[in-house]
Amino acid sequence: MIGLVVAVIAVATLVLQDRDDATSGSKAASEPSGDLAPLQDLIDARCRDGGVVELSGRYVIDDTVVIQGCRNLTIQGNGALLETDQLGPFTNGEQAGGDEQANEGEGEEEEEANDEQEGEQGGDRGNDQSGDQGKRQESKRVHVLIADSSDIVVRNLTVRGPNRTDDAKIGRPGVAVYDARYAKEHGFSIQGSSRVRLEDNRVEMVFGDGVNMGREPSTDVTISGLTVERNGRQGVHVARVSNALIERVEVVNGRRGGVDFEPAGSSWVVEDVEVRDSTFRTELLAFPAVGGKGQVRNVKIHDNVVLSARSFLALNGGHSGFQVYDNIGSDIGTYEGAMVTIGPNINDLDFRDNRLEPRAPDRPAFKLDSVTGVRITGNDVRPVGTLLEGDASSSLVCGNTTATGDEQPIPCPS
C-alpha cells in the first residue's frame, strides 16, 4: 500500500513514502514503491506555486509523467526509478502527455520523413512494420513531459522503458531495436518551456530519444550529466530550442544518432547550442544535421569523444555558424562516402583541431558539396585514403595532418 506523507517545511518539500516502512522494513527492490497516480498528485500539488518534490524507490509508470504549466519546481529523484515494461498505445494523431495543440502537428510528418531518410542513407531502415496502409500506426507516449513550464529542475532520476530486445540486424549485444512505430517514446520531452535543467539523470531502454526538445519552442535548457543507454533513436534530439547547453552526456549503444539537430517544421529554429565534454557510441551519425525544413545556426561542438559511429559529422540544408573543435573520434565510418560530409548549402563552418581515426582508411576524410566559408584546419586524420573530395575553392583547407605522407601539412595563411 502506497501512501503520501506531506511534510511542510521551510523549503516546501513533498515526500512520497511507504506506509509499511515503519513496521516491516524496506520493500525488496523488485517491488514497486509507487505508481503514476500518487506521483502525479505530488507534482500537481507543487506545480503552480513551486517547491521541491522528493522521490525515492521504484515507480511503475505505464503512462506519461506530466510537468505542465509549472513554475519554480524541482524534482529531486534521489536515484529513484520510473519504469515500464509496457508499450505505449497507438494513437490517431493525438499527442501524448497533454500537448493537444503543438501547432496542429507542424513538422511532425517532416520529422518522420527525415528520420527515415537519415536511416536509409545510412543503410538502416530499422524495424518499421507499418506496411503501406496509409498513415503509420504509432505510439506518442513520452515517459516524462515538461511542457509550458519555467524554472524546472529534474535531478538524479532514472527512466527505464520497454525496449529490451537486442537488434538482430546489428548483431552486437546491448544495441536495442529501432522501431518507427514507437520512435516517439522519448525519455524526456521538453516543449515550450524556459529555464529547464536536467541534471545527473539516466534514460535506459526507451524506443525514442533520451531527451527530445521539439514541437513548441523552448529556451535556456541545460542537460548536464545525462546517461542514455540502449535507446532506439537519438541520444539527444534538438529540434526547436535556443540557448541550450548539453554537457557531460554519455550515449552508450545508441541505435541511431548522438546529438541530432533537426528542426522539422519550416518555422522551427535551433540556435545557440553548445555540446561539450561528452562521450558517444552510436550506430549511425554522431552529430547529424541532415534533415528538417527549419534553420540551425550558431552551434559549438567541442571536447567530445566519439568511440564509434557510422559518421562523425553530416551537415546540409542551409545551416550556418557551426564550430567543431578539439574533439576525438575513433572507429568512424562513412556517411555518403566520407567521415565528415558538408553540404549542399552550408556556409560558415569552422572544423579545427580534431583527431579522427577512420573505420575504412580507403575513404575520404571530408566531402564538400556546394559550400562557402568552410574552414577545415589543423585536424589530424589517420590513416585515411584521401583528405578531401569535392570543390574547396570557396573554402579554406590547410594545416591538416594525415598518414598519406603529408606529415608536414600545407600551412594556413597567416
N, C-alpha and C positions, 0 to 999 in steps of 0.2 A: 504494500500500500504506500502510495506516494503522497506526501503532504507538503504544505508550504509553511515555512516559518518566516514571518516578516519581522525583521529587526530594523527599527528606525533609529539610526544613529547619526552622528554629525555628517557623515559622507553619504547619507541616504542610500544605504546598501540593502539590497534584497538578496536573500539566501534561500536556495532550494535544498531541503534536507530530507532525509528518510526518517519517518516516524519510528521505524523499528530499530534504528541505530542504537538508541539508548538501552534497549533491552536485549537485543540479540547480536550486537556487534555489526560490523560492516558486512554488506552483501558480497557474495562472490562476484568477481569481475565479469563473469559471463552473464549475470542477471542485470536487467535494465534498472536504472535508478531514476528514470523519468520518461516522459513521452511528450508529444508536441503540445497538448493542451495546457498543462501547468507551466511549461517553458514559455509558451506564447503569452500566457497570462502575466508572467513575470515581466516580459519585455513590454507588453502593452501598458502595464501599471506605471512604468517609468518613462514611457515613450515621449510624452508631451513635456513633462516637467524636468526630465533629465535625472541623472543619478547613475548608480552602479548596480548591475545585475551580476551576482556571483553564482557560478555554476560549479558542479563537481560530479564526478562519476560518469556513467554511461546513459545515454538517452536514445531510445529507439524512435527515430523521426522518419516517418514514411511520406511526409508532405513537406511543404516549404516553411522554413522558419522565416517570418516576415518582420523586417525592421523598416517600417514605412511611416513617413511623416514624423519622424522622431528628431529630437534636439538634445544635444549635450548628453548623450547616452554612451556608457561604457559597458561592454560585455566582457567580464573577467572570467575567462574559461577555466583557469586553474588546471589545465590539462584534460578537461572534460572531452568526451567523445560523443558526437552526434552521428548516429549510424543508421543505415537502412540496407537491407538486402533485397528490397522490392524495386522493381522497375516502375517508373512513373507512367501514368495513364496517357494514352493517345488523346490529343485534343483536336478540335476543328477550328484552329486559328486563334483560340484564346491564349493569352499569355499567363502562365502560371505565376503565382505569387502576388497577384493583385494588380498587375500592370495592364489594365484593360485597354488603355489608350495607345501609348507608345507610338505616337504619330501614325496611328492606323496601320502599323506594320511596315512603315517605310524602311527600306533597307533589308527587310527580312529575307525576301526572295533573292536579293543580290548576295547576301551573306551566304545563303545555301549554295548558290551557283559558284561563288568564288571559292568556297570551301572544297567543292567537288573539283573545280578546275585545278586548284593547287595540288590536290591529291593525284589527279590524273597526270599532270605534267611531271609530278614527282614519282610516277609509277605506282600509285596507290589509290584504289577505289574503295578500300575498306570493306565493310560488310553491309552494304546497302541492299536490303531485301525488299524494298518497297515495290519493285516492279515498275511497269509503265501504266499504272491505273490512275492517272491524274495526280493531284497533289499528294505528296508523300504523307503517310500517317507518321506522326512524331510526338514525342513527349516534350513538353516545355517546362516541366517541373525543374526548378533550381533548388538546391539544398538550403542555401541561406541567401535571402534577397535583402539588399539595402537600397531603398528607393525613396526619393523625395525627402531626404533627410540631411542633416548637417551636424558637424561636430560629433562624429561617431567613431568609437574605438572598439575593435574586436581583437582580443588578445588571448593567446595561448589556448587555442581551441583546435580540435581535430574533427574534420568532416570526412566520413567514410561512406562511399557509395556502393552500388551493387555490381560494378564492373570487375568481376573476379575470375574471368577466364582468360588465359593467355591466348594471344592471337597466333593461330597456327601458321598463318601466312608469313609472319615474321620469323618464327622458328627460334626465338630467343626467350628464355624464361623471364618472366617479370614484365613483359610488354602486353598491355591489355588490348582489348578489341576496340577498333573504331567502328561504330555502328551509327550511320547517319540518322536513324530513327530516334536515337537517344543522345545525339551530339549536343543538345542544348541543356543537358542536365549538368549544369556547372556547380562547382563547389560554392563559390561566392559570385553573386551577380550584383554589380553596382550600377544604379541607374538614376540619373537626375539628382545627384547628391553632391555635397560640397564638404570639404574638410573631413575626409574619411581616412582612417588609419587602420590597416590590418597589420598586426604585429605578432610575430612568432606563432603563426598558425600552420596547420598541416592539412592538406587535402589528399585523400587516397581513393583510388578505385572509382572515380567518377567517370561517366561516359563523356562528359563535356570538358570544359576548360577548368583549370584550377581556380582562376579568377577571370571573370568576364566584365569588361567595362564598355557598355554599349547602350543601344536604344536611346534613352534620354541623355542629354549631355551632362557630364559631371566635371567638377573642378577640384583641384587641390587634393589629390588622392596619393597616399603613401602606402606602399606594400613593402614591409620590411621584415625579413626573417621568415619567409614562406618556404615550405617544402611541398612539392607536388609530385606524387608518385603513382605510377600505373594509371594515368589518366588517358581518356580516349581521344582527346583533341589537343588544344593548345595549353601550354603551361599558364601563360597569361595572355589574354586576348584584349588588345587595346583598339577600340573601335570608335569611341566618342568621348573624348576626355581632353582637358587641358591642364597643364601644370601637374604632372604625375611623376612620382619617384618610385622606381622599382629597384630594390636593393636586397642583397643577401637572400636571393631566391635560389633554390635548388630544385631543378626539374630532373627527376630520376625515371628513366624509361618512359619518357613522354611519347605518346603514339604518333603525334604529328609535329607541331612546332614548339619552339621555346617561348619567345615573346613575339606575337603576331600583331602587326599593325594593319588593320583592315577596316576603314570607315565605309560601311556598306552602303549607306544612303548618300545621295548626291549632296545633301546639305550637312552631312556629318564631317566633323573636323577632329583630327588628332594633332595636338601641338604642345610643345614644351614638355617633352617626356625624357626622362633620364633612366637608363638601365645600367647598373653598375654592381661590381663585387658579387657576381652570381655565377652559378655553375649549371650547365645544361648537358643532358644526354637525351637526344631526341631521334626519332626515326626519320622525320622529314627536315624541314628547314629550321635552322636555329633562330634566325631573325628575318622573317619574310614580311615584305610589304608589296605584295604582288596582286592583290585583288581589291575590290571596292570601287566606289564611284566618288568618294569624298577625297579630301586632302590630308596629307601627313606632312608636317613641317616642324623643323627645329627639334630634332631628336639626337640625343647623345647616348652612345653605346660604348662603354669603356670598362676596362679592368675586369672583364669576364673571362671564364674558361668554358669552352665547348669541348666536352670529352668525346662526343660522337654526334654526327648529324649528316644528313644527305647533302646539305649545302650550308655554307656559313651565313651568307647574306644574299638576298634577292630583292631588288627594288625595280618597280616600274610604275607607270601611271601618273606622272606629273608631280611626284612628291619632291620636296626640296629641304635643304638645311640639315642633312644628316652628317653627324660627326661620329666616326667609328675609329677608336684608337686604343692602343695598349691592351688588346685582347689576345688570348691564346686559343687556337683551335687545333685539335688533333683528330685524326680519323675522319676527315672531312671529305664527303663525296661530292657529287656534281648535280646541279640543277640546270637544265638546258645547256649542259656541256661544260660548266665551269664551277669552281668553288664559290666565286663571287660573281653574280650576274647583275648588271646595272643597265637599266633601260628596257624599252624605249621611254623617252620623255622624262628623263631625270636630269636635274641640274643642282649644282651646289652640294656636292658630296665630298667630304674630306675623309679618306680612308688611309690611316697612317699608323706606323709603328706597331703593327700587328704581326704575330707569328702564326703561320698556318702550315699544317702538315697534312698533305692530301692522302685520301684513301686510294686514289687512282693516279699515280705520278705521271701518266702519259697525257693527262688532260690539262687544259689551260687553267691558270690560277684565276684570271679575270676575263670577263667577257663584257664588252661595251657595245651598246646599240642605241644610236641617236641620243647622245648625251652631250651636255655642255657644262663647263665649270666643275668637272670631276677631277679631284686630285688624289692620286694613288702614290704615296711616298713613304719611304723608309720602312717598308714591310720586309719580313723575312719569310720566304715561301720555299720550302724544300722537303723532299725533292719535287720537281714539277717539270712537265714536258715542255711547256712554253709559258711565259709570264702572261701574255696578253693576246686576246683575239678581239678583232673589231677595230673600229675607227677611233683613234685617240687624238685626232687633230685638234679638237676643241677642248682637250683635257691636258692635265699635267701628270705624266707617269715617269717617276725618277727616284733614284736612291733606294731601289728595291733589290734585295739580295736573293738569289736563287741558287740551286745546286746544279745549274747547267753551265758552269764555268764563269758565270758573271759574279765572281766574288768581289770585284771592285765595281759596284753598280754605277750607272750613269748618274753623275751628281746633279742635284737640283740647282736651278739658278739661285744665286744669292739675292 
